[in-house]
């Protein structure tokens, strides 16, 4: 005759199996309803373009809607807060971009901790900025720009999409490493700054490639350097800044994250499918057009990239005394 303790063992085993099955169940049929993909910036910009590219890919690949939602505000903090406070079930994704590595040093009263509350899924692309000047500026190379700036301290205006944006931070890194004195003119959006650069109200911008490339090709702007460590396929004749300012590098990044505690099986599945998407020639070509380089890899590798960028930009922000608007 079986004892109560003997009956308890198989019963406990059944409970353990059921519990394990319950933790894996969300990943087995994921996604079985629409997924919300939050982009923290306005429609039409470089962040929106890359985000929609992958929202479309995921919708087509999974046969389920990945609904792109633009939630701009507070340099991306409003949309990030939405995701950080969403259920950790894989049905709310966040486009992770460079401002997420900047904001922790700019804002001291956030209701979330980005590195703690957002789990990385994949580093999609590394994105370059291009140093462009109005053709009236008497500089055709970075050394000539440095010499011109040093001969005219405080008289050369550089524009950006706003205080604390990647364009601002990238130029401040340039100032820190070269000792030049440039005057920052912040705008509410990169397109407005590019317009004033073309018209001659500004002299230089560290611009996203997607915002400046048409004006470069049309001869309305002169490209002096790209901010990545190597040349870009889309601008093969433009040298890297590091050729003239050793060790300078200011590339941005684009990737995807989810709320912390999202099941690892869902993160792994998204990572696997998105890595596969990065091999798609159509997607690779579009990223190259935007001045990007395909990256891919594991969630852990992306976490390292975010951590390193956060530390790097915090030093520049402190050095430059940048404050949030």
Residue pairs with C-beta under 8 A, 6 or more apart in sequence:
23 263
23 265
24 263
24 265
26 89
26 90
26 263
26 265
26 266
27 90
27 263
27 265
27 266
27 268
27 269
30 90
30 265
30 266
30 269
31 62
31 64
31 90
31 91
32 64
33 64
33 91
34 64
34 65
34 66
34 67
34 91
35 58
35 64
35 65
35 66
35 67
35 90
35 91
35 92
35 93
36 66
36 67
36 69
36 86
36 91
36 92
36 93
37 51
37 54
37 55
37 58
37 66
37 67
37 68
37 69
37 93
37 94
37 95
38 69
38 71
38 79
38 80
38 82
38 83
38 92
38 93
38 94
38 95
39 47
39 48
39 51
39 52
39 68
39 69
39 70
39 71
39 79
39 95
40 47
40 71
40 72
40 73
40 76
40 77
40 78
40 79
40 80
40 94
40 95
40 97
40 99
41 47
41 48
41 70
41 72
41 76
41 79
41 97
42 48
42 70
42 72
42 189
43 70
45 189
45 190
45 191
45 208
45 211
46 127
46 190
46 208
46 209
46 210
46 211
46 290
47 95
47 97
47 254
48 70
49 210
49 290
50 95
50 124
50 125
50 127
50 254
50 287
50 290
50 292
51 68
51 95
51 254
52 68
53 283
53 286
53 287
54 95
54 124
54 256
54 274
54 277
54 283
55 66
55 67
55 68
56 66
57 274
57 277
57 280
57 283
58 66
58 273
58 274
58 277
59 65
59 66
61 273
61 277
62 273
66 93
70 79
71 78
71 79
71 82
72 78
72 79
73 79
74 107
75 99
75 102
75 103
75 106
75 107
75 162
75 164
75 165
75 324
76 97
76 99
76 100
76 103
77 103
77 107
77 110
79 94
80 94
80 100
80 103
80 112
80 114
80 118
81 110
81 111
81 112
82 92
83 92
83 93
83 94
83 118
83 257
83 258
83 259
84 111
84 112
84 114
84 117
84 118
84 259
84 260
85 112
85 259
86 92
86 259
87 259
88 258
88 259
88 260
88 261
88 262
88 263
89 262
89 263
89 266
90 258
90 262
90 263
90 266
90 267
90 270
92 258
92 259
93 121
93 256
93 257
93 258
93 270
94 118
94 256
94 257
94 258
95 254
95 255
95 256
96 118
96 120
96 253
96 254
96 255
96 256
96 257
96 302
96 306
97 252
97 253
97 254
97 255
98 127
98 166
98 252
98 253
98 309
99 164
99 165
99 166
100 114
100 118
100 306
101 253
101 306
101 309
101 310
101 312
101 313
102 164
102 165
102 166
102 169
102 310
102 313
102 317
103 110
103 114
103 164
104 110
104 113
104 114
104 115
104 310
104 314
105 310
105 313
105 314
105 317
105 318
106 164
106 317
106 322
106 323
106 324
107 324
112 118
115 303
115 306
115 307
115 310
116 260
117 259
117 260
118 257
118 258
118 259
118 260
119 257
119 258
119 259
119 260
119 261
119 262
119 267
119 299
120 255
120 256
120 257
120 299
120 300
120 302
120 303
120 306
121 255
121 256
121 257
121 258
121 267
121 270
121 271
121 274
121 299
121 302
122 255
122 256
122 270
122 271
122 274
122 275
122 296
122 297
122 298
122 299
122 302
123 253
123 255
123 295
123 296
123 297
123 301
123 302
123 305
124 253
124 254
124 255
124 256
124 274
124 278
124 287
124 294
124 295
124 296
125 253
125 254
125 255
125 287
125 290
125 292
125 293
125 294
125 295
126 228
126 251
126 252
126 253
126 292
126 293
126 295
127 208
127 209
127 251
127 252
127 253
127 254
127 290
127 291
127 292
127 293
128 209
128 226
128 227
128 228
128 232
128 251
128 252
128 291
128 292
128 293
129 166
129 167
129 170
129 206
129 207
129 208
129 209
129 226
129 227
129 250
129 251
129 252
129 291
130 206
130 207
130 208
130 209
130 212
130 213
130 216
130 223
130 225
130 226
130 227
130 235
130 238
130 291
131 142
131 145
131 174
131 204
131 205
131 206
131 207
131 223
131 224
131 225
131 226
131 227
131 241
132 197
132 204
132 205
132 207
132 212
132 215
132 216
132 221
132 222
132 223
132 224
133 139
133 145
133 197
133 203
133 204
133 221
133 222
133 224
134 197
134 198
134 200
134 202
134 203
134 204
134 221
134 222
135 219
135 220
135 221
135 222
136 200
137 145
137 148
137 156
137 203
137 204
137 222
138 144
138 148
139 145
139 147
139 148
139 224
140 222
140 224
141 224
141 244
142 224
142 225
142 239
142 241
142 243
142 244
142 245
143 244
145 204
145 224
146 178
146 180
146 244
148 156
149 156
149 178
149 180
149 181
149 182
150 179
150 180
150 181
153 180
153 181
154 181
154 182
154 183
155 183
156 182
156 183
156 203
156 204
157 182
157 183
157 184
157 185
157 201
157 202
157 203
157 204
158 171
158 182
158 183
158 184
158 185
158 202
158 203
158 204
158 205
158 206
159 167
159 184
159 185
159 186
159 187
159 193
159 194
159 196
159 197
159 202
159 204
159 205
160 167
160 168
160 171
160 184
160 185
160 186
160 187
160 190
160 193
160 205
160 206
161 167
161 168
161 186
161 187
161 188
161 189
161 190
161 193
162 168
162 186
162 187
162 188
162 189
162 325
163 184
163 186
163 322
163 323
163 324
163 325
164 317
164 322
164 323
164 324
164 325
165 186
165 190
166 206
166 208
166 250
166 252
167 190
167 193
167 205
167 206
167 207
167 208
168 184
168 186
168 322
169 250
169 313
169 316
169 317
169 322
170 206
170 227
170 250
171 182
171 184
171 204
171 205
171 206
172 184
172 316
172 317
172 319
172 320
172 322
173 248
173 250
173 316
174 180
174 206
174 241
174 245
174 248
174 250
175 181
175 182
175 320
176 316
176 319
176 320
177 245
177 247
177 248
178 245
182 204
185 193
185 196
185 202
186 325
187 193
187 196
190 207
190 208
190 211
191 211
193 202
193 205
193 207
194 205
194 207
194 211
194 212
194 215
194 221
196 202
197 203
197 204
197 205
197 207
197 221
198 215
198 220
198 221
205 212
206 227
206 250
208 252
208 290
208 291
209 226
209 232
209 234
209 235
209 290
209 291
209 292
210 289
210 290
210 291
212 221
212 223
213 234
213 235
213 291
215 221
216 222
216 223
216 235
223 235
223 238
224 238
225 238
225 239
225 240
225 241
225 243
225 244
226 232
226 235
226 238
226 239
226 240
226 241
226 291
227 240
227 241
227 248
227 249
227 250
227 251
228 240
228 249
228 251
228 293
229 240
229 242
229 249
229 251
230 240
231 238
231 239
231 240
232 238
232 288
232 291
232 293
233 288
234 288
234 289
234 291
235 291
241 248
241 249
241 250
242 248
242 249
253 295
253 305
253 306
253 309
254 292
255 302
256 270
256 274
258 266
258 267
258 270
267 299
271 298
271 299
274 296
275 296
275 297
277 283
278 284
278 294
278 295
278 296
283 294
284 294
287 293
287 294
316 322
